[in-house]
């Protein structure tokens, strides 16, 4: 994954965002992705990801 980030001036009204947990050799990874755009995702180790109550 590229470490470059681009500032987004506006939020797309038709964006579809999904989250998942992937299990691999390095452990569990939390993935948050906008599936309407290429390469629009962020990952974090699952133990570092915020829980739903923490997001509120």
PDB file of N, CA, C and O in Angstrom:
ATOM      1  N   UNK A   1       0.837  -1.171   0.000  1.00  0.00           N
ATOM      2  CA  UNK A   1       0.000   0.000   0.000  1.00  0.00           C
ATOM      3  C   UNK A   1       0.882   1.233   0.000  1.00  0.00           C
ATOM      4  O   UNK A   1       1.885   1.295   0.712  1.00  0.00           O
ATOM      5  N   UNK A   2       0.509   2.192  -0.787  1.00  0.00           N
ATOM      6  CA  UNK A   2       1.246   3.441  -0.855  1.00  0.00           C
ATOM      7  C   UNK A   2       1.000   4.257   0.407  1.00  0.00           C
ATOM      8  O   UNK A   2      -0.101   4.245   0.958  1.00  0.00           O
ATOM      9  N   UNK A   3       2.014   4.953   0.853  1.00  0.00           N
ATOM     10  CA  UNK A   3       1.886   5.797   2.036  1.00  0.00           C
ATOM     11  C   UNK A   3       1.475   7.218   1.682  1.00  0.00           C
ATOM     12  O   UNK A   3       1.296   8.046   2.575  1.00  0.00           O
ATOM     13  N   UNK A   4       1.321   7.517   0.381  1.00  0.00           N
ATOM     14  CA  UNK A   4       0.918   8.852  -0.034  1.00  0.00           C
ATOM     15  C   UNK A   4      -0.568   9.053   0.233  1.00  0.00           C
ATOM     16  O   UNK A   4      -1.369   8.136   0.050  1.00  0.00           O
ATOM     17  N   UNK A   5      -0.929  10.245   0.663  1.00  0.00           N
ATOM     18  CA  UNK A   5      -2.333  10.569   0.876  1.00  0.00           C
ATOM     19  C   UNK A   5      -2.671  11.829   0.111  1.00  0.00           C
ATOM     20  O   UNK A   5      -1.839  12.728  -0.014  1.00  0.00           O
ATOM     21  N   UNK A   6      -3.872  11.899  -0.396  1.00  0.00           N
ATOM     22  CA  UNK A   6      -4.355  13.074  -1.103  1.00  0.00           C
ATOM     23  C   UNK A   6      -5.506  13.666  -0.309  1.00  0.00           C
ATOM     24  O   UNK A   6      -6.382  12.941   0.164  1.00  0.00           O
ATOM     25  N   UNK A   7      -5.502  14.973  -0.165  1.00  0.00           N
ATOM     26  CA  UNK A   7      -6.607  15.638   0.517  1.00  0.00           C
ATOM     27  C   UNK A   7      -7.826  15.624  -0.405  1.00  0.00           C
ATOM     28  O   UNK A   7      -7.716  15.912  -1.597  1.00  0.00           O
ATOM     29  N   UNK A   8      -8.962  15.294   0.146  1.00  0.00           N
ATOM     30  CA  UNK A   8     -10.196  15.269  -0.626  1.00  0.00           C
ATOM     31  C   UNK A   8     -10.997  16.503  -0.262  1.00  0.00           C
ATOM     32  O   UNK A   8     -11.302  16.736   0.907  1.00  0.00           O
ATOM     33  N   UNK A   9     -11.338  17.300  -1.278  1.00  0.00           N
ATOM     34  CA  UNK A   9     -12.032  18.560  -1.038  1.00  0.00           C
ATOM     35  C   UNK A   9     -13.514  18.345  -0.764  1.00  0.00           C
ATOM     36  O   UNK A   9     -14.118  19.114  -0.017  1.00  0.00           O
ATOM     37  N   UNK A  10     -14.106  17.319  -1.350  1.00  0.00           N
ATOM     38  CA  UNK A  10     -15.535  17.075  -1.176  1.00  0.00           C
ATOM     39  C   UNK A  10     -15.758  15.582  -0.977  1.00  0.00           C
ATOM     40  O   UNK A  10     -14.981  14.756  -1.456  1.00  0.00           O
ATOM     41  N   UNK A  11     -16.815  15.253  -0.274  1.00  0.00           N
ATOM     42  CA  UNK A  11     -17.162  13.855  -0.046  1.00  0.00           C
ATOM     43  C   UNK A  11     -18.120  13.430  -1.146  1.00  0.00           C
ATOM     44  O   UNK A  11     -19.109  14.111  -1.416  1.00  0.00           O
ATOM     45  N   UNK A  12     -17.825  12.306  -1.778  1.00  0.00           N
ATOM     46  CA  UNK A  12     -18.696  11.802  -2.828  1.00  0.00           C
ATOM     47  C   UNK A  12     -20.028  11.360  -2.224  1.00  0.00           C
ATOM     48  O   UNK A  12     -20.054  10.646  -1.221  1.00  0.00           O
ATOM     49  N   UNK A  13     -21.123  11.783  -2.834  1.00  0.00           N
ATOM     50  CA  UNK A  13     -22.434  11.421  -2.314  1.00  0.00           C
ATOM     51  C   UNK A  13     -22.796   9.974  -2.612  1.00  0.00           C
ATOM     52  O   UNK A  13     -23.645   9.397  -1.932  1.00  0.00           O
ATOM     53  N   UNK A  14     -22.167   9.385  -3.612  1.00  0.00           N
ATOM     54  CA  UNK A  14     -22.505   8.016  -3.999  1.00  0.00           C
ATOM     55  C   UNK A  14     -21.455   7.006  -3.543  1.00  0.00           C
ATOM     56  O   UNK A  14     -21.382   5.902  -4.083  1.00  0.00           O
ATOM     57  N   UNK A  15     -20.654   7.371  -2.566  1.00  0.00           N
ATOM     58  CA  UNK A  15     -19.603   6.476  -2.080  1.00  0.00           C
ATOM     59  C   UNK A  15     -20.219   5.280  -1.363  1.00  0.00           C
ATOM     60  O   UNK A  15     -21.241   5.401  -0.688  1.00  0.00           O
ATOM     61  N   UNK A  16     -19.585   4.134  -1.521  1.00  0.00           N
ATOM     62  CA  UNK A  16     -19.977   2.927  -0.800  1.00  0.00           C
ATOM     63  C   UNK A  16     -18.773   2.472  -0.002  1.00  0.00           C
ATOM     64  O   UNK A  16     -17.748   2.099  -0.572  1.00  0.00           O
ATOM     65  N   UNK A  17     -18.893   2.501   1.310  1.00  0.00           N
ATOM     66  CA  UNK A  17     -17.782   2.165   2.187  1.00  0.00           C
ATOM     67  C   UNK A  17     -18.071   0.839   2.883  1.00  0.00           C
ATOM     68  O   UNK A  17     -19.171   0.604   3.385  1.00  0.00           O
ATOM     69  N   UNK A  18     -17.056  -0.019   2.897  1.00  0.00           N
ATOM     70  CA  UNK A  18     -17.192  -1.324   3.534  1.00  0.00           C
ATOM     71  C   UNK A  18     -15.998  -1.557   4.448  1.00  0.00           C
ATOM     72  O   UNK A  18     -14.920  -1.006   4.228  1.00  0.00           O
ATOM     73  N   UNK A  19     -16.198  -2.367   5.463  1.00  0.00           N
ATOM     74  CA  UNK A  19     -15.119  -2.736   6.382  1.00  0.00           C
ATOM     75  C   UNK A  19     -15.033  -4.256   6.445  1.00  0.00           C
ATOM     76  O   UNK A  19     -16.031  -4.961   6.300  1.00  0.00           O
ATOM     77  N   UNK A  20     -13.813  -4.741   6.665  1.00  0.00           N
ATOM     78  CA  UNK A  20     -13.628  -6.178   6.825  1.00  0.00           C
ATOM     79  C   UNK A  20     -12.397  -6.442   7.683  1.00  0.00           C
ATOM     80  O   UNK A  20     -11.598  -5.545   7.950  1.00  0.00           O
ATOM     81  N   UNK A  21     -12.266  -7.690   8.105  1.00  0.00           N
ATOM     82  CA  UNK A  21     -11.094  -8.135   8.857  1.00  0.00           C
ATOM     83  C   UNK A  21     -10.465  -9.267   8.059  1.00  0.00           C
ATOM     84  O   UNK A  21     -11.129 -10.243   7.710  1.00  0.00           O
ATOM     85  N   UNK A  22      -9.179  -9.123   7.777  1.00  0.00           N
ATOM     86  CA  UNK A  22      -8.442 -10.138   7.034  1.00  0.00           C
ATOM     87  C   UNK A  22      -7.453 -10.808   7.980  1.00  0.00           C
ATOM     88  O   UNK A  22      -6.760 -10.135   8.742  1.00  0.00           O
ATOM     89  N   UNK A  23      -7.391 -12.127   7.928  1.00  0.00           N
ATOM     90  CA  UNK A  23      -6.452 -12.882   8.741  1.00  0.00           C
ATOM     91  C   UNK A  23      -5.310 -13.359   7.853  1.00  0.00           C
ATOM     92  O   UNK A  23      -5.537 -13.975   6.812  1.00  0.00           O
ATOM     93  N   UNK A  24      -4.096 -13.074   8.269  1.00  0.00           N
ATOM     94  CA  UNK A  24      -2.927 -13.476   7.497  1.00  0.00           C
ATOM     95  C   UNK A  24      -1.770 -13.824   8.408  1.00  0.00           C
ATOM     96  O   UNK A  24      -1.933 -13.915   9.625  1.00  0.00           O
ATOM     97  N   UNK A  25      -0.585 -14.022   7.813  1.00  0.00           N
ATOM     98  CA  UNK A  25       0.586 -14.402   8.601  1.00  0.00           C
ATOM     99  C   UNK A  25       0.969 -13.362   9.657  1.00  0.00           C
ATOM    100  O   UNK A  25       1.532 -13.708  10.695  1.00  0.00           O
ATOM    101  N   UNK A  26       0.666 -12.105   9.395  1.00  0.00           N
ATOM    102  CA  UNK A  26       1.015 -11.044  10.336  1.00  0.00           C
ATOM    103  C   UNK A  26      -0.067 -10.831  11.389  1.00  0.00           C
ATOM    104  O   UNK A  26       0.085  -9.967  12.253  1.00  0.00           O
ATOM    105  N   UNK A  27      -1.153 -11.598  11.337  1.00  0.00           N
ATOM    106  CA  UNK A  27      -2.243 -11.426  12.295  1.00  0.00           C
ATOM    107  C   UNK A  27      -3.487 -10.897  11.612  1.00  0.00           C
ATOM    108  O   UNK A  27      -3.621 -10.989  10.392  1.00  0.00           O
ATOM    109  N   UNK A  28      -4.397 -10.343  12.395  1.00  0.00           N
ATOM    110  CA  UNK A  28      -5.650  -9.826  11.855  1.00  0.00           C
ATOM    111  C   UNK A  28      -5.498  -8.350  11.509  1.00  0.00           C
ATOM    112  O   UNK A  28      -4.936  -7.570  12.278  1.00  0.00           O
ATOM    113  N   UNK A  29      -6.013  -7.978  10.326  1.00  0.00           N
ATOM    114  CA  UNK A  29      -5.927  -6.607   9.835  1.00  0.00           C
ATOM    115  C   UNK A  29      -7.322  -6.077   9.566  1.00  0.00           C
ATOM    116  O   UNK A  29      -8.128  -6.747   8.920  1.00  0.00           O
ATOM    117  N   UNK A  30      -7.618  -4.870  10.057  1.00  0.00           N
ATOM    118  CA  UNK A  30      -8.880  -4.188   9.795  1.00  0.00           C
ATOM    119  C   UNK A  30      -8.715  -3.399   8.504  1.00  0.00           C
ATOM    120  O   UNK A  30      -7.719  -2.696   8.335  1.00  0.00           O
ATOM    121  N   UNK A  31      -9.683  -3.506   7.586  1.00  0.00           N
ATOM    122  CA  UNK A  31      -9.636  -2.813   6.305  1.00  0.00           C
ATOM    123  C   UNK A  31     -10.905  -1.989   6.150  1.00  0.00           C
ATOM    124  O   UNK A  31     -12.007  -2.512   6.313  1.00  0.00           O
ATOM    125  N   UNK A  32     -10.763  -0.715   5.840  1.00  0.00           N
ATOM    126  CA  UNK A  32     -11.878   0.185   5.571  1.00  0.00           C
ATOM    127  C   UNK A  32     -11.671   0.704   4.162  1.00  0.00           C
ATOM    128  O   UNK A  32     -10.631   1.292   3.867  1.00  0.00           O
ATOM    129  N   UNK A  33     -12.659   0.491   3.272  1.00  0.00           N
ATOM    130  CA  UNK A  33     -12.465   0.830   1.866  1.00  0.00           C
ATOM    131  C   UNK A  33     -13.694   1.484   1.258  1.00  0.00           C
ATOM    132  O   UNK A  33     -14.829   1.130   1.576  1.00  0.00           O
ATOM    133  N   UNK A  34     -13.444   2.459   0.365  1.00  0.00           N
ATOM    134  CA  UNK A  34     -14.481   3.039  -0.485  1.00  0.00           C
ATOM    135  C   UNK A  34     -14.442   2.224  -1.767  1.00  0.00           C
ATOM    136  O   UNK A  34     -13.513   2.369  -2.561  1.00  0.00           O
ATOM    137  N   UNK A  35     -15.435   1.372  -1.982  1.00  0.00           N
ATOM    138  CA  UNK A  35     -15.402   0.467  -3.124  1.00  0.00           C
ATOM    139  C   UNK A  35     -15.776   1.144  -4.440  1.00  0.00           C
ATOM    140  O   UNK A  35     -15.755   0.495  -5.486  1.00  0.00           O
ATOM    141  N   UNK A  36     -16.117   2.427  -4.412  1.00  0.00           N
ATOM    142  CA  UNK A  36     -16.438   3.141  -5.641  1.00  0.00           C
ATOM    143  C   UNK A  36     -15.210   3.810  -6.251  1.00  0.00           C
ATOM    144  O   UNK A  36     -15.302   4.406  -7.325  1.00  0.00           O
ATOM    145  N   UNK A  37     -14.064   3.719  -5.582  1.00  0.00           N
ATOM    146  CA  UNK A  37     -12.828   4.336  -6.081  1.00  0.00           C
ATOM    147  C   UNK A  37     -11.695   3.334  -6.020  1.00  0.00           C
ATOM    148  O   UNK A  37     -11.658   2.485  -5.130  1.00  0.00           O
ATOM    149  N   UNK A  38     -10.772   3.428  -6.957  1.00  0.00           N
ATOM    150  CA  UNK A  38      -9.585   2.588  -6.933  1.00  0.00           C
ATOM    151  C   UNK A  38      -8.631   3.082  -5.857  1.00  0.00           C
ATOM    152  O   UNK A  38      -8.467   4.289  -5.676  1.00  0.00           O
ATOM    153  N   UNK A  39      -8.014   2.171  -5.154  1.00  0.00           N
ATOM    154  CA  UNK A  39      -6.988   2.466  -4.149  1.00  0.00           C
ATOM    155  C   UNK A  39      -7.449   3.421  -3.047  1.00  0.00           C
ATOM    156  O   UNK A  39      -6.646   4.189  -2.518  1.00  0.00           O
ATOM    157  N   UNK A  40      -8.734   3.376  -2.700  1.00  0.00           N
ATOM    158  CA  UNK A  40      -9.255   4.219  -1.624  1.00  0.00           C
ATOM    159  C   UNK A  40      -9.552   3.336  -0.412  1.00  0.00           C
ATOM    160  O   UNK A  40     -10.696   2.958  -0.161  1.00  0.00           O
ATOM    161  N   UNK A  41      -8.491   3.019   0.331  1.00  0.00           N
ATOM    162  CA  UNK A  41      -8.651   2.165   1.506  1.00  0.00           C
ATOM    163  C   UNK A  41      -7.590   2.505   2.538  1.00  0.00           C
ATOM    164  O   UNK A  41      -6.574   3.131   2.238  1.00  0.00           O
ATOM    165  N   UNK A  42      -7.857   2.074   3.759  1.00  0.00           N
ATOM    166  CA  UNK A  42      -6.904   2.244   4.850  1.00  0.00           C
ATOM    167  C   UNK A  42      -6.911   0.947   5.654  1.00  0.00           C
ATOM    168  O   UNK A  42      -7.954   0.315   5.821  1.00  0.00           O
ATOM    169  N   UNK A  43      -5.739   0.560   6.148  1.00  0.00           N
ATOM    170  CA  UNK A  43      -5.640  -0.655   6.947  1.00  0.00           C
ATOM    171  C   UNK A  43      -4.978  -0.337   8.290  1.00  0.00           C
ATOM    172  O   UNK A  43      -4.230   0.631   8.428  1.00  0.00           O
ATOM    173  N   UNK A  44      -5.283  -1.190   9.274  1.00  0.00           N
ATOM    174  CA  UNK A  44      -4.672  -1.064  10.599  1.00  0.00           C
ATOM    175  C   UNK A  44      -4.701  -2.430  11.256  1.00  0.00           C
ATOM    176  O   UNK A  44      -5.596  -3.230  10.983  1.00  0.00           O
ATOM    177  N   UNK A  45      -3.732  -2.708  12.122  1.00  0.00           N
ATOM    178  CA  UNK A  45      -3.825  -3.954  12.884  1.00  0.00           C
ATOM    179  C   UNK A  45      -5.152  -3.951  13.651  1.00  0.00           C
ATOM    180  O   UNK A  45      -5.536  -2.926  14.215  1.00  0.00           O
ATOM    181  N   UNK A  46      -5.841  -5.069  13.675  1.00  0.00           N
ATOM    182  CA  UNK A  46      -7.163  -5.136  14.306  1.00  0.00           C
ATOM    183  C   UNK A  46      -7.132  -4.648  15.749  1.00  0.00           C
ATOM    184  O   UNK A  46      -8.062  -3.964  16.177  1.00  0.00           O
ATOM    185  N   UNK A  47      -6.098  -4.977  16.505  1.00  0.00           N
ATOM    186  CA  UNK A  47      -6.045  -4.563  17.904  1.00  0.00           C
ATOM    187  C   UNK A  47      -5.917  -3.040  18.052  1.00  0.00           C
ATOM    188  O   UNK A  47      -6.183  -2.508  19.130  1.00  0.00           O
ATOM    189  N   UNK A  48      -5.512  -2.326  16.981  1.00  0.00           N
ATOM    190  CA  UNK A  48      -5.396  -0.866  17.028  1.00  0.00           C
ATOM    191  C   UNK A  48      -6.632  -0.158  16.476  1.00  0.00           C
ATOM    192  O   UNK A  48      -6.761   1.057  16.622  1.00  0.00           O
ATOM    193  N   UNK A  49      -7.535  -0.899  15.850  1.00  0.00           N
ATOM    194  CA  UNK A  49      -8.727  -0.294  15.248  1.00  0.00           C
ATOM    195  C   UNK A  49      -9.725   0.094  16.340  1.00  0.00           C
ATOM    196  O   UNK A  49      -9.860  -0.599  17.348  1.00  0.00           O
ATOM    197  N   UNK A  50     -10.417   1.209  16.124  1.00  0.00           N
ATOM    198  CA  UNK A  50     -11.410   1.681  17.088  1.00  0.00           C
ATOM    199  C   UNK A  50     -12.658   0.814  17.019  1.00  0.00           C
ATOM    200  O   UNK A  50     -13.033   0.344  15.945  1.00  0.00           O
ATOM    201  N   UNK A  51     -13.295   0.603  18.148  1.00  0.00           N
ATOM    202  CA  UNK A  51     -14.567  -0.104  18.173  1.00  0.00           C
ATOM    203  C   UNK A  51     -15.679   0.867  17.799  1.00  0.00           C
ATOM    204  O   UNK A  51     -15.469   2.079  17.801  1.00  0.00           O
ATOM    205  N   UNK A  52     -16.852   0.348  17.479  1.00  0.00           N
ATOM    206  CA  UNK A  52     -17.962   1.212  17.078  1.00  0.00           C
ATOM    207  C   UNK A  52     -18.297   2.258  18.141  1.00  0.00           C
ATOM    208  O   UNK A  52     -18.475   3.420  17.778  1.00  0.00           O
ATOM    209  N   UNK A  53     -18.395   1.920  19.436  1.00  0.00           N
ATOM    210  CA  UNK A  53     -18.656   2.956  20.442  1.00  0.00           C
ATOM    211  C   UNK A  53     -17.563   4.041  20.474  1.00  0.00           C
ATOM    212  O   UNK A  53     -17.855   5.202  20.762  1.00  0.00           O
ATOM    213  N   UNK A  54     -16.318   3.669  20.182  1.00  0.00           N
ATOM    214  CA  UNK A  54     -15.246   4.661  20.152  1.00  0.00           C
ATOM    215  C   UNK A  54     -15.387   5.629  18.975  1.00  0.00           C
ATOM    216  O   UNK A  54     -14.967   6.782  19.072  1.00  0.00           O
ATOM    217  N   UNK A  55     -15.972   5.173  17.872  1.00  0.00           N
ATOM    218  CA  UNK A  55     -16.174   6.033  16.698  1.00  0.00           C
ATOM    219  C   UNK A  55     -17.269   7.067  16.949  1.00  0.00           C
ATOM    220  O   UNK A  55     -17.269   8.132  16.332  1.00  0.00           O
ATOM    221  N   UNK A  56     -18.183   6.766  17.834  1.00  0.00           N
ATOM    222  CA  UNK A  56     -19.327   7.663  18.052  1.00  0.00           C
ATOM    223  C   UNK A  56     -18.908   8.839  18.814  1.00  0.00           C
ATOM    224  O   UNK A  56     -19.727   9.713  19.100  1.00  0.00           O
TER     225      UNK A  56
END
